[in-house]
Amino acid sequence: MRVAALLRLSSTVASLVLASACYKSPPVVIKSPPPQAKKQVTPATAVVVSREVLVKHGFSVVRVEQVGVTQVIYYRRGNNGRGRGGGPMEKMVVRPSGQIVVFESTPAPVLADIKVRLGL
């Protein structure tokens, strides 16, 4: 009697496993959104926006030089209202690289604001 109950139970479990193996749902495929078009930004526009963002962050722009197609922005930290003059002069490089503009030696918070303003 126990053997018959055990066989009946094992056959029921086997049929359930076989049924679940046969009726599996298809795999879920997650589609990625289509690639967004990159905004075309000229180096001249990037320099104008960079100057505005640097001033907004408390820097003073000393000069902008053009070296070939690359533009170099020289800036320094403002006096922060303490009357002790500006900080050391630093430089930021804006250069075209194919269809995009690359910023080099830029502080992270300034670079984040520049990218937001340019829509990158």
Secondary structure, DSSP 8 states (H G I E B T S, - for coil): -HHHHHHHHHHHHHHHHHHHHHT-------------------HHHHHHHHHHHHHHTTEEEEEEEEETTEEEEEEEE--TTSSS-----EEEEEEEETTEEEEES--HHHHHHHHHHHT-
